[in-house]
Amino acid sequence: MRCFNFAPGPAALPFEVLEVIRDELFDFRGEGASIMEISHRSPAFAKVIGEAETGIRTLLGVPDGYDVLFMQGGGHQQFSAVPLNLLGTRRKADYIVNGTWSRKALKEAQKFCEVNVAALDDGTRAPRQQELRLDPDAAYVYYCDNETVHGVEFDYVPETGGVPLVADMSSNIMTRPVDVSRFGAIWFGAQKNFGIAGLAIALVRQDLIGKAGPACPVMLDWKTYAQSGSLFNTPPVFAIYVSSLVCRWLLQQGGVKEMQRRSALKSGLLYQTIDESEGFYRTRVQKDSRSRMNVTFALRDESLNEPFLAGALERGLKGVKGHRSVGGMRASLYNAVPQEGVQALADYMKEFARRHG
Ligand code: PMP
């Protein structure tokens, strides 16, 4: 029996994707072997990575003039890759810091350059455009579009006056339309809304590729991937395969607009449950910055945390415990989490509040 999975990442995969993986496991499309056992330079794998790239381009409307790069090393590798690739001859970068992941990105960038904190918040909101103190000499402006740990999401794209904008969209990619042309680079780990761990994807404007210095490790240089079609060395073949299937699933479901509609319904239901609980549940996140992907909340009476989680588990509602650094609860509502699971969680929250309120 499968649970309703609210895990923050690795996270729920669409059931239909798992079925295809199962069906293709032993004999991948007539190859007589699994996808994990054939060459990454075979025509069969070329089709897989091609489908993933075309899928990303179609789903996000990636304009010509942007490369789609398939990398390993997860999000943390991109924390280093961003300054190494984008500083060029400049020595400064702007970071908007409003949660765990933008803070980690900032820490890594500080190894390579002077960092200007363009705005600062401790995980309760997305700083507004008028608050941003941007440096016109910065090589780039960096932010995290959805802070997974705190449950804070931007509801706008920062305006940077011509300085390349870089976004970490690891936890909300493929959940709403994105105007890629507003960005110098967008990157995301696959393990939340786009597949499994072991793969990170960067969409990079071509004029920003090739600026890394000679000391940049080859596997951190975006140019390595751009020039080789992401086949410089052995790529994470299984992860790319899973993402190609997620692309197919997303297209069948109606694309990112449909995901946007569903995510508004799902997150709306939980926020409504929190708001109508008369303080039994509360969230620290300001209304205009509430994440559609990671709904964070705390129980007024913390001594009820354990019974709350135990009751959730009994109902097959898993992964609701908050990140260890902030405590409380967090329900991650990625694309593969069905509305009925969210309804079951909302019903349980109401019932629990009635019993303990
Ligand atoms: N950015 C965001 C928004 C994340 O949610 C995470 C992981 N949860 C990371 C970066 C780090 O990713 P990784 O664990 O793949 O290094």
Boltz pocket constraint, residues with backbone or C-beta under 6 A from the ligand:
constraints:
  - pocket:
      binder: B
      contacts: [[A, 8], [A, 9], [A, 73], [A, 74], [A, 75], [A, 76], [A, 77], [A, 101], [A, 144], [A, 146], [A, 147], [A, 148], [A, 149], [A, 168], [A, 169], [A, 170], [A, 171], [A, 189]]
      max_distance: 6.0
